[in-house]
Amino acid sequence: MRYRKKKRNTPIATLIRNYKDKKSGKVTTSREEIQWRFHCLDWKDQKKIMAAFLESGKKDREWVYSQIFGNWDDSFLPKVKELWETYHEFKCSWSVIRYFPLKYISEHMDEFTGDRDYYFICLRLAKNKEYIIDEERLSKIDYLSILYHTGRDLSIREAHDLFFGIVHDCCINHILITRLEHLGEGKRSDVITPANFLEVNLAIYYLRKLDKFVILYLFEIWNQMVEEAIYNSPEFKSIKREDLSDYEYELRRINLAKFYAYQMLENKYKQPSDDSVIEKLKSLAEGIEKTNLNESTVIDEDNPLPF
């Protein structure tokens, strides 16, 4: 019986040399082998690989930016700085924001244009209590997160307005808010309330960390009132009688939670622009308005509502 001879691993130094030599004819195979073995290599070899990939084309730079972010060494700074200032590539910004000197970040603030760049910049800059946070550039949840992670505080009034502003946004947001797993912990296990919305739970988490328990107590009372209103509503009684799929049943309950929660918000948290959304939401909660599907309709699971 003949045995096939096992292939021996090519020395990593040879792979790096072949990868760097664009005339070797082995660039692609060397790249694939390097990337496959990267996480099992010694640090000195990983550094050589990352340095080589930084000198290569965009696709390889994109790969190595992710490796550098978790394996940063200050020796990378000059090259990463050169690449950032030349290309302003998104993944490159991760390491710039996380590891570059604060003075550099402050002086180049306008160059960071990613959706959440300002959040990560704030995580560093806002530890200096003299730094003024631009709330307009942050979501309400991100603002609470920044306050917690940088050791800042907020007043009870500000916490109250922020929290119920988040509840308001959940009510009128057309995205299907994901409920958490503890749905059955309430008095009425079939009722979905604002307490089941993911963003509300994130806000609760940060308010606990910020010791704003009085806001959470007020919310608990308010949420129970919303729960009772939903449970006793004709719309909720109606969906219990209807023959609905699991998806339709959950969607109707979420719409009911949004509609009744919005109705029970203080007027100062409501906006004139909400009216059309709430009318649409009311129709959906009652089951009057259905999504019209045709062959050209593409269902987005992250955005399933028709408004």
Order of alpha helices (4+ residues) and beta strands (2+ residues): alpha-alpha-alpha-alpha-alpha-alpha-alpha-alpha-alpha-alpha-alpha-alpha-alpha-alpha-alpha
